[in-house]
Amino acid sequence: MAQQALARIDRLPADEARLFEALAVHQWFTADLVTYTAADLGVGVQAERVCASAFVVVDRVPFGTFETPSHEDQQYGVRPVLRDALYERMRSDRPTEHRQAHRIAAAYYHQSLNPLRADRLIWYVHELRHLSAVRPELASGRLAAFAHGALIAGYAEAAGRAAAVVAEASPVSDDKLLAGIIQGLAEVLNAPTQVEHGTIVELDHLLARYTVPLDPAATRLVSLARDLVTYYTERPEPVTSLTALAAPGVTAAVDPRGMPVLGGELRLLQDIAAPSRAITARTQRVEVDSTTVALHQVTTKLATEDRAGRTMVLADLVPWSREDRLEGLHLSERGSRPVTVLGPNEMVRAVARGVHRLLDTGEEPTGNSTRAELARRLGTLGWRSGTDELTALLDRTREAQDVDEPLRRRVGGLMRHMPVVALLDVHPGLPSEVTYAFQEDCTTRRVGWGRAAVSLSLTLPREVRNRLEFVTPDGLAPAGFRQRSGDPLVPVHSERSTSALQRFDVEGAGGTEGDDDEGMARIEVDLGFRPTDQEFGDVQRTGALCMLISVTALGLLFLLQGTAMWTVLATFVASVGLLVDFSRDRAQHHGSEPLHVYTSKPLRFMRNSNAAMALAAAAVPNANTGTLFASLIVSGVAFFYCLGTCIVVAGVRRAAARPLPHVASEVGPSLRG
């Protein structure tokens, strides 16, 4: 039947046959689409002639879409058997016509995204289907932009259908992953109270495989997907609203337990007393770029879904002894927007006001009431009051006999950490993420000739879930990890793990009030780093080149004895070759020595000594007193010296791959060689 239909199409006039072929990329079309396609092809076939043809059928159940129908546009379609035959022949035998037909269709269905045409949502889906067939590299960005706008506007089904057509048509793996993420978002946001566990697991799996997007819309979609995964898997208690993008009008006046939502200082005290409810995840990334200083970047995910407006939020916890860290601390929300941080004095005032509200009964004090005195003093703490004064008052409150036992325990919990309090603009259903960085000293020692060990001391709050990430500096490779003290670290492995990043989860989260040392875990680790395999190879290649220069100098001396110019030429060639070989090693640094320079010093010494020996072997014949015997001695020494360094480098390379040796817990001062 298909062959017969194609034969009948081939007997039509050429223009009409071309038009039918171009219409075969559509399941259904309108008379307006026929006119547009004919004009673009430059054929003079009327739409009425096509729609009345025996090769065309009328859609008997039109407008089966999610948008408002327009009954003025009757839909038509090429008969299914003929359409499939035309499309397959055009795709396999006429690729140019195939691309042109999809291009015309994509141009016809193209609609502006700003503003989103809610009455033509299906047009966006059709455009993406045709765009994926001819320009898949553009379809992914268009899909992200449309899906972002559709989800914000509440059209999750349209976003999901658009993602489905891109996932089916695009050959690019990342495009399929992004389309799968959008499909998962659409499924969740379309029915947020009936989400299946398998949907969240699949969404988390797709996020783990998807690389960081460059497109801003895709970045926001991935961020929303991660928040949804966190919402459905990591929340200790359910919350009422899902996301401010899907439900912008939601307000949280009552929490899921039926308790009124606390505001201001009392809510802050609740967060400090139970930090694991406020801080759902905490990641500390450590970058060691020099021998003396390490950069710590802390990222915390905050459960602010049940809050609204500008409010005080517990952003992190630090030891009370590190009050100076709050001064000049620069927080940013999701790595971009600056966030206001309360300094020590402002934080003291906020905590003092909250405790004052807990202690103040509203009644006249009787006799020598310690509770009333503490409430009065906490209520009058000024802006210049320091943490020492607040700590003293909280300590007295914890020991006061006329204060209820539950309240004393609650106040005691406030003394366990120094809170980092941020002023955030939060929205119902949308969690927050803040980041800040600080520098701390570290010590570095050399372990053999090809490895350096960096000793770090980390302080982490036990009551929240901590993850550590150690970044391998540029020009180095990881060469062992050893924990010397503190809570155990568990390695984290995933499909996206790379050799440049070592991840660990900290065991022992969920500390209790009985913990000592301010509820903080102090962990001491040693990180081993070695030069890359390429740098080891460069040293061995230099040694081989120097051996070649030594042998060549000696051979030329025997062959061209008595010729004066050859020695000058040999020296010049050797010098130029070694200068070219060393051109990549002239690293310049100012201030603290970079770690890769410190680690690679022994290898660079070997390369320089090889070069010196090779130049000496090539230059000895230039001396006026140079003799064959002297040249033989110098060239032989240079050859065996370079051979020995190659053997030594091979041994150093193998030793650098072994685990770090055990040493005493106290690490000595850093070496400055």
Secondary structure, DSSP 8 states (H G I E B T S, - for coil): -HHHHHHHHHTS-HHHHHHHHHHTT-SSB-HHHHHHHHHHHT----HHHHHTSTTEEE-SS---SSS---TTS--EEE-HHHHHHHHHHHHHH-HHHHHHHHHHHHHHH---TTTT-GGGHHHHHHHHHHHHHH-HHHHHHHHHHHHHHHHHHT-HHHHHHHHHHHHHH---HHHHHHHHHHHHHHHHHHSTTS--HHHHHHHHHHHHHS----SHHHHHHHHHHHHHHHHHHH-SS--S---TTT-TT---SB-TTS-B---HHHHHHHHHHSHHHHEEEEEEEEEE-BSSEEEEEEEEEE--TT--EEEEEEEEEE-GGGGGGGTT--EEETTTEEEEE--HHHHHHHHHHHHHHHH--SS---SS-HHHHHHHHHHT--TT--HHHHHHHHHHHHH-TTS-HHHHHHHHHHTSSEEEEEEEEEBTTB-EEEEEEEEEE-EEEE-SSS-EEEEEEEEEETTS-EEEEEE--TTEEEEEEEEEESS-EEE---TT--TTEEEEEES--S--TT-SGGGEEEEEEEEEEEE-HHHHHHHHHHHHHHHHHHHHHHHHHHHTTT-SHHHHHHHHHHHHHHHHHHTT------SS-BHHHHHTHHHHHHHHHHHHHHHHHHHGGGSTT--HHHHHHHHHHHHHHHHHHHHHHHHHHHHHTS------SS-------
